[in-house]
Amino acid sequence: MDKYDLITRNLQEVIEEKELKELLKKKKNPSVYWGTMPTGSVSIAYFFPMLKIADFLNAGLKVKILLADLHAALDSVPWEILEKRYEYYEELILTILKTIKVDVSKLEFVKGSELQLKEEYFHDLLKLSTFSTINASKKAASEVVKLGDNPKLSGIIYPLMQALDEEYLKVDMQFGGMDQRKIMVFAREYLPKIGYKKRIELLNPLIRGLVGEKMSSSIEATKIDTLDDEKTVKRKINKAECVTKDTNNGLMALLEYFIMILKQDRNEKLIIERPEKYGGNLEYSTYSEVKKDFISGNLHPLDLKNAVATEINLILKSFRENKKLIKLHKEAYQ
């Protein structure tokens, strides 16, 4: 797989593809950043961006991870627990990366407040605010920030800061989920207004929840927390939406963007255990093989659920055994 294909593997959109191809011709080791706010307790959805972080590193990109503590405060996390949330997120992300065998020595972690409280950053934030309208900022933030009917000023500031992060992190690209798209488009439009270049934006698809359209940190049934015990994982998977022959559900998304990617990268097969009277075990090397059997009816939803629960519990074993992570989680969400 060449560098471009590895960088764009499983992405939903690249803004703009032509710019990315030109960048790769000009620069041997371009840089990219992924940012996250230390807000709610982390679900396995975080494995999706981390698998892309692994792709970026394998493609030779310089990768920065921004732990945006100030953004979390702007999105209503109490200021007095910001540091605890930050410490938990840092340990959690490191645990994910080690679980998927990423060499973390090649990564640079950046704490948002250490970057964003600098005098020149604040100067540019004020300067950018003179170009952005309230409506443009609200539109950019609408998929990410809890704005409500009477938005706080913090929510309006949020997209301006995320735009400036691209410049102050000195990167060529930003990576995020499709819910970040409006902010990324905002950055491409407004950064040039204060003399900075627009960046390439790499967008991951949003993953369906176990129940409903998307995983939500505020709705337990939609997600699996990285610290859920084995019984909880099995219970949530068993209750997940999964209709025979219909692949538009959260379990199939977990297989496509998470489990089967890990399996392929490790040269392993997915084993679906079944009694001999139901045809015996099934083995799959790719997601397309799983999808084909599920659509044909050869793979039953219950067998699929059992296999997914088994795989997830194996992956989360190291999280449950991480005493430091458990302690930090307790302190961050007491």
Kinemage of the C-alpha trace (Angstrom):
@kinemage 1
@onewidth
@group {chain A} dominant
@subgroup {mainchain}
@vectorlist {calphas} color= white
{ca met a 1} P 0.000 0.000 0.000
{ca asp a 2} L 1.539 3.342 -1.049
{ca lys a 3} L 1.741 6.411 1.183
{ca tyr a 4} L -1.384 8.118 -0.205
{ca asp a 5} L -3.499 4.972 0.090
{ca leu a 6} L -2.324 4.354 3.654
{ca ile a 7} L -3.060 7.937 4.718
{ca thr a 8} L -6.559 7.857 3.180
{ca arg a 9} L -7.488 4.260 4.131
{ca asn a 10} L -11.068 4.171 5.485
{ca leu a 11} L -11.411 7.972 5.494
{ca gln a 12} L -14.773 9.364 4.432
{ca glu a 13} L -13.420 12.577 2.924
{ca val a 14} L -10.218 14.470 2.173
{ca ile a 15} L -10.357 18.252 1.782
{ca glu a 16} L -8.728 18.462 -0.757
{ca glu a 17} L -7.356 15.299 -2.409
{ca lys a 18} L -5.402 17.250 -5.010
{ca glu a 19} L -3.671 19.280 -2.291
{ca leu a 20} L -2.736 16.092 -0.422
{ca lys a 21} L -1.182 14.525 -3.522
{ca glu a 22} L 0.794 17.705 -4.197
{ca leu a 23} L 1.956 17.857 -0.576
{ca leu a 24} L 3.223 14.274 -0.693
{ca lys a 25} L 5.242 15.088 -3.819
{ca lys a 26} L 6.825 18.159 -2.219
{ca lys a 27} L 7.378 16.986 1.356
{ca lys a 28} L 8.839 13.675 2.475
{ca asn a 29} L 7.426 13.712 6.015
{ca pro a 30} L 4.384 16.014 6.261
{ca ser a 31} L 2.799 16.657 9.648
{ca val a 32} L -0.732 16.051 10.905
{ca tyr a 33} L -2.534 16.572 14.184
{ca trp a 34} L -5.526 15.012 15.864
{ca gly a 35} L -7.181 16.788 18.772
{ca thr a 36} L -9.578 15.656 21.454
{ca met a 37} L -11.234 17.265 24.464
{ca pro a 38} L -10.942 15.501 27.848
{ca thr a 39} L -14.687 15.412 28.486
{ca gly a 40} L -16.697 12.210 29.056
{ca ser a 41} L -15.445 8.741 29.967
{ca val a 42} L -13.808 7.284 26.849
{ca ser a 43} L -15.497 4.601 24.744
{ca ile a 44} L -13.999 2.142 22.272
{ca ala a 45} L -14.881 4.680 19.554
{ca tyr a 46} L -11.431 6.145 20.295
{ca phe a 47} L -9.873 3.111 18.671
{ca phe a 48} L -11.066 4.395 15.270
{ca pro a 49} L -8.921 7.551 15.205
{ca met a 50} L -6.044 5.707 16.866
{ca leu a 51} L -5.957 3.166 14.042
{ca lys a 52} L -5.616 6.090 11.648
{ca ile a 53} L -2.846 7.548 13.823
{ca ala a 54} L -1.067 4.217 13.298
{ca asp a 55} L -1.588 4.543 9.523
{ca phe a 56} L -0.158 8.075 9.558
{ca leu a 57} L 2.934 6.943 11.438
{ca asn a 58} L 3.424 3.973 9.119
{ca ala a 59} L 3.160 6.382 6.176
{ca gly a 60} L 6.008 8.433 7.630
{ca leu a 61} L 3.950 11.418 8.806
{ca lys a 62} L 4.929 13.507 11.818
{ca val a 63} L 1.981 13.142 14.190
{ca lys a 64} L 0.871 15.399 17.033
{ca ile a 65} L -1.947 14.633 19.460
{ca leu a 66} L -3.528 17.709 21.019
{ca leu a 67} L -5.225 17.132 24.366
{ca ala a 68} L -7.412 20.209 24.306
{ca asp a 69} L -8.117 20.943 27.965
{ca leu a 70} L -9.273 24.518 27.330
{ca his a 71} L -11.651 23.324 24.615
{ca ala a 72} L -13.156 20.939 27.191
{ca ala a 73} L -13.749 23.886 29.531
{ca leu a 74} L -15.393 25.806 26.684
{ca asp a 75} L -17.652 22.789 26.210
{ca ser a 76} L -18.822 22.897 29.854
{ca val a 77} L -16.347 20.668 31.713
{ca pro a 78} L -15.868 22.253 35.184
{ca trp a 79} L -12.539 24.085 35.415
{ca glu a 80} L -11.636 22.479 38.746
{ca ile a 81} L -11.492 18.959 37.269
{ca leu a 82} L -9.795 19.804 33.954
{ca glu a 83} L -6.390 18.552 35.080
{ca lys a 84} L -7.822 15.232 36.315
{ca arg a 85} L -9.630 14.710 33.013
{ca tyr a 86} L -6.435 15.580 31.135
{ca glu a 87} L -4.374 13.022 33.084
{ca tyr a 88} L -6.989 10.306 32.517
{ca tyr a 89} L -7.188 10.991 28.765
{ca glu a 90} L -3.423 10.958 28.359
{ca glu a 91} L -3.087 7.574 30.063
{ca leu a 92} L -6.122 6.216 28.206
{ca ile a 93} L -4.814 7.225 24.772
{ca leu a 94} L -1.381 5.785 25.538
{ca thr a 95} L -3.048 2.510 26.567
{ca ile a 96} L -4.995 2.359 23.295
{ca leu a 97} L -1.882 3.036 21.236
{ca lys a 98} L 0.112 0.366 23.075
{ca thr a 99} L -2.771 -2.094 22.638
{ca ile a 100} L -2.647 -1.668 18.862
{ca lys a 101} L 1.177 -1.843 18.899
{ca val a 102} L 1.936 1.788 18.018
{ca asp a 103} L 5.428 3.046 18.841
{ca val a 104} L 4.452 6.026 21.023
{ca ser a 105} L 8.009 7.367 20.935
{ca lys a 106} L 7.214 8.675 17.452
{ca leu a 107} L 4.315 10.788 18.683
{ca glu a 108} L 4.248 14.264 20.150
{ca phe a 109} L 1.609 15.033 22.780
{ca val a 110} L 0.637 18.678 23.214
{ca lys a 111} L -1.395 20.091 26.093
{ca gly a 112} L -3.824 22.662 24.749
{ca ser a 113} L -3.468 25.242 27.519
{ca glu a 114} L 0.318 25.307 27.170
{ca leu a 115} L -0.099 26.337 23.544
{ca gln a 116} L -3.228 28.468 23.690
{ca leu a 117} L -2.384 30.730 26.628
{ca lys a 118} L 0.621 32.237 24.880
{ca glu a 119} L 0.430 35.979 24.212
{ca glu a 120} L 0.731 35.669 20.419
{ca tyr a 121} L -2.021 33.021 20.306
{ca phe a 122} L -4.418 35.278 22.203
{ca his a 123} L -3.514 38.175 19.913
{ca asp a 124} L -4.408 36.070 16.869
{ca leu a 125} L -7.609 34.865 18.517
{ca leu a 126} L -8.768 38.469 18.935
{ca lys a 127} L -7.661 39.282 15.400
{ca leu a 128} L -9.561 36.290 13.988
{ca ser a 129} L -12.679 37.327 15.931
{ca thr a 130} L -12.766 40.584 13.948
{ca phe a 131} L -13.261 38.597 10.735
{ca ser a 132} L -15.637 35.872 11.914
{ca thr a 133} L -19.328 36.576 12.392
{ca ile a 134} L -21.340 35.069 15.238
{ca asn a 135} L -23.463 33.137 12.734
{ca ala a 136} L -20.412 31.685 10.983
{ca ser a 137} L -18.903 30.585 14.292
{ca lys a 138} L -22.192 29.074 15.525
{ca lys a 139} L -22.583 27.156 12.275
{ca ala a 140} L -19.012 25.832 12.528
{ca ala a 141} L -19.480 24.723 16.139
{ca ser a 142} L -22.970 23.266 15.768
{ca glu a 143} L -21.941 19.603 15.391
{ca val a 144} L -19.344 19.647 18.169
{ca val a 145} L -20.261 22.098 20.944
{ca lys a 146} L -23.354 21.991 23.175
{ca leu a 147} L -24.816 25.330 22.056
{ca gly a 148} L -28.496 25.057 23.004
{ca asp a 149} L -31.093 27.780 22.467
{ca asn a 150} L -29.061 30.420 24.284
{ca pro a 151} L -25.402 29.688 23.384
{ca lys a 152} L -22.609 30.700 25.723
{ca leu a 153} L -19.848 32.889 24.364
{ca ser a 154} L -17.419 30.001 24.987
{ca gly a 155} L -19.108 27.941 22.281
{ca ile a 156} L -18.645 30.777 19.783
{ca ile a 157} L -14.926 31.024 20.600
{ca tyr a 158} L -14.374 27.288 20.233
{ca pro a 159} L -14.075 27.026 16.397
{ca leu a 160} L -11.773 30.064 16.243
{ca met a 161} L -9.362 28.329 18.591
{ca gln a 162} L -9.506 25.050 16.698
{ca ala a 163} L -8.690 26.924 13.504
{ca leu a 164} L -5.698 28.624 15.159
{ca asp a 165} L -4.473 25.285 16.517
{ca glu a 166} L -3.574 24.274 12.961
{ca glu a 167} L -1.208 27.241 12.680
{ca tyr a 168} L 0.294 27.099 16.162
{ca leu a 169} L 0.914 23.359 15.973
{ca lys a 170} L 2.766 24.037 12.688
{ca val a 171} L 1.121 21.144 10.834
{ca asp a 172} L 0.188 20.507 7.214
{ca met a 173} L -3.033 18.638 7.986
{ca gln a 174} L -5.725 18.156 10.588
{ca phe a 175} L -7.464 14.828 11.184
{ca gly a 176} L -10.878 14.372 12.790
{ca gly a 177} L -14.352 12.884 12.520
{ca met a 178} L -17.080 14.061 10.143
{ca asp a 179} L -18.661 15.976 13.040
{ca gln a 180} L -15.595 18.267 12.825
{ca arg a 181} L -16.119 19.060 9.158
{ca lys a 182} L -17.786 22.463 9.609
{ca ile a 183} L -14.964 23.652 11.878
{ca met a 184} L -12.353 22.439 9.396
{ca val a 185} L -14.077 24.256 6.523
{ca phe a 186} L -14.263 27.339 8.763
{ca ala a 187} L -10.494 27.094 9.345
{ca arg a 188} L -9.766 26.849 5.624
{ca glu a 189} L -11.863 29.952 4.976
{ca tyr a 190} L -10.775 32.158 7.862
{ca leu a 191} L -7.084 31.401 8.531
{ca pro a 192} L -6.028 33.048 5.220
{ca lys a 193} L -7.866 36.215 6.330
{ca ile a 194} L -5.199 36.735 9.025
{ca gly a 195} L -2.289 35.690 6.832
{ca tyr a 196} L -2.044 31.952 7.516
{ca lys a 197} L -2.293 29.122 4.995
{ca lys a 198} L -5.239 26.765 4.807
{ca arg a 199} L -4.600 23.148 5.729
{ca ile a 200} L -5.609 19.786 4.304
{ca glu a 201} L -8.424 18.183 6.301
{ca leu a 202} L -8.702 14.403 6.778
{ca leu a 203} L -12.113 13.135 7.894
{ca asn a 204} L -13.041 9.820 9.495
{ca pro a 205} L -16.614 8.506 9.150
{ca leu a 206} L -18.833 8.727 12.222
{ca ile a 207} L -19.473 5.272 13.649
{ca arg a 208} L -23.020 4.163 14.440
{ca gly a 209} L -23.878 3.469 18.046
{ca leu a 210} L -24.897 0.048 19.316
{ca val a 211} L -28.360 1.586 19.517
{ca gly a 212} L -29.404 4.530 17.347
{ca glu a 213} L -27.428 6.574 14.868
{ca lys a 214} L -24.230 7.427 16.733
{ca met a 215} L -22.165 6.605 19.785
{ca ser a 216} L -22.840 9.135 22.526
{ca ser a 217} L -20.898 9.595 25.754
{ca ser a 218} L -24.157 10.643 27.439
{ca ile a 219} L -26.169 7.551 26.383
{ca glu a 220} L -24.682 4.387 27.871
{ca ala a 221} L -26.563 1.933 25.634
{ca thr a 222} L -24.924 3.357 22.488
{ca lys a 223} L -21.321 2.740 23.511
{ca ile a 224} L -18.874 0.442 25.235
{ca asp a 225} L -16.615 2.160 27.731
{ca thr a 226} L -12.960 1.119 27.687
{ca leu a 227} L -13.288 0.175 31.376
{ca asp a 228} L -16.518 -1.820 31.085
{ca asp a 229} L -16.222 -5.312 32.585
{ca glu a 230} L -16.755 -8.489 30.536
{ca lys a 231} L -20.373 -8.982 31.609
{ca thr a 232} L -21.266 -5.381 30.768
{ca val a 233} L -19.688 -5.697 27.313
{ca lys a 234} L -21.642 -8.895 26.610
{ca arg a 235} L -24.879 -7.351 27.865
{ca lys a 236} L -24.490 -4.231 25.707
{ca ile a 237} L -23.561 -6.265 22.631
{ca asn a 238} L -26.522 -8.608 23.137
{ca lys a 239} L -28.881 -5.618 23.292
{ca ala a 240} L -27.326 -3.949 20.245
{ca glu a 241} L -29.439 -3.384 17.143
{ca cys a 242} L -28.593 -6.096 14.601
{ca val a 243} L -31.238 -7.307 12.150
{ca thr a 244} L -30.633 -10.348 9.959
{ca lys a 245} L -29.119 -9.426 6.565
{ca asp a 246} L -29.078 -5.669 7.386
{ca thr a 247} L -25.477 -4.395 7.647
{ca asn a 248} L -26.430 -0.839 8.631
{ca asn a 249} L -25.795 -1.212 12.353
{ca gly a 250} L -23.184 -0.471 15.003
{ca leu a 251} L -21.853 -4.019 15.261
{ca met a 252} L -20.993 -4.195 11.573
{ca ala a 253} L -19.348 -0.766 11.876
{ca leu a 254} L -17.200 -2.077 14.748
{ca leu a 255} L -16.127 -4.940 12.536
{ca glu a 256} L -15.429 -2.803 9.464
{ca tyr a 257} L -13.505 0.060 11.060
{ca phe a 258} L -12.029 -1.556 14.147
{ca ile a 259} L -11.883 -5.320 14.614
{ca met a 260} L -11.152 -6.368 11.026
{ca ile a 261} L -8.583 -3.590 10.580
{ca leu a 262} L -6.734 -4.907 13.640
{ca lys a 263} L -7.030 -8.476 12.378
{ca gln a 264} L -5.681 -7.619 8.935
{ca asp a 265} L -2.785 -5.560 10.315
{ca arg a 266} L -1.856 -8.494 12.561
{ca asn a 267} L -2.397 -11.112 9.815
{ca glu a 268} L -5.058 -12.791 11.934
{ca lys a 269} L -8.471 -14.196 11.070
{ca leu a 270} L -11.791 -13.547 12.783
{ca ile a 271} L -13.141 -16.818 14.163
{ca ile a 272} L -16.909 -17.168 14.604
{ca glu a 273} L -17.450 -20.101 16.938
{ca arg a 274} L -20.549 -22.191 16.222
{ca pro a 275} L -21.693 -25.702 17.219
{ca glu a 276} L -21.199 -28.364 14.526
{ca lys a 277} L -24.974 -28.795 14.238
{ca tyr a 278} L -25.158 -25.184 12.980
{ca gly a 279} L -22.331 -25.617 10.481
{ca gly a 280} L -19.272 -25.319 12.719
{ca asn a 281} L -16.844 -22.426 13.035
{ca leu a 282} L -16.471 -19.702 10.414
{ca glu a 283} L -13.216 -17.905 9.536
{ca tyr a 284} L -12.872 -14.490 7.911
{ca ser a 285} L -9.840 -12.583 6.641
{ca thr a 286} L -11.624 -9.410 5.500
{ca tyr a 287} L -14.685 -7.383 6.392
{ca ser a 288} L -16.147 -7.922 2.894
{ca glu a 289} L -16.224 -11.678 3.590
{ca val a 290} L -18.122 -11.109 6.845
{ca lys a 291} L -20.535 -8.742 5.119
{ca lys a 292} L -21.213 -11.200 2.305
{ca asp a 293} L -22.088 -14.026 4.709
{ca phe a 294} L -24.230 -11.765 6.887
{ca ile a 295} L -26.262 -10.528 3.904
{ca ser a 296} L -26.706 -14.075 2.592
{ca gly a 297} L -27.943 -15.264 5.982
{ca asn a 298} L -25.051 -17.684 6.481
{ca leu a 299} L -23.907 -15.642 9.504
{ca his a 300} L -26.587 -15.270 12.195
{ca pro a 301} L -26.786 -12.043 14.291
{ca leu a 302} L -26.398 -13.979 17.556
{ca asp a 303} L -23.192 -15.653 16.342
{ca leu a 304} L -21.927 -12.258 15.195
{ca lys a 305} L -22.705 -10.695 18.581
{ca asn a 306} L -20.916 -13.467 20.469
{ca ala a 307} L -17.810 -13.072 18.299
{ca val a 308} L -17.741 -9.266 18.605
{ca ala a 309} L -18.150 -9.457 22.400
{ca thr a 310} L -15.287 -11.965 22.624
{ca glu a 311} L -12.965 -9.811 20.502
{ca ile a 312} L -13.742 -6.614 22.410
{ca asn a 313} L -13.240 -8.261 25.782
{ca leu a 314} L -9.832 -9.534 24.668
{ca ile a 315} L -8.862 -6.045 23.512
{ca leu a 316} L -10.049 -4.371 26.736
{ca lys a 317} L -8.195 -6.776 29.033
{ca ser a 318} L -5.183 -4.462 29.313
{ca phe a 319} L -7.439 -1.540 30.270
{ca arg a 320} L -9.082 -3.448 33.113
{ca glu a 321} L -5.657 -4.431 34.417
{ca asn a 322} L -4.243 -0.894 34.285
{ca lys a 323} L -4.434 0.230 37.929
{ca lys a 324} L -3.149 3.709 37.109
{ca leu a 325} L -5.883 4.194 34.508
{ca ile a 326} L -8.606 2.993 36.884
{ca lys a 327} L -7.369 5.372 39.605
{ca leu a 328} L -7.264 8.338 37.216
{ca his a 329} L -10.741 7.534 35.925
{ca lys a 330} L -12.141 7.438 39.459
{ca glu a 331} L -10.578 10.812 40.278
{ca ala a 332} L -11.786 12.386 37.013
{ca tyr a 333} L -15.398 11.243 37.316
{ca gln a 334} L -16.034 10.986 41.058
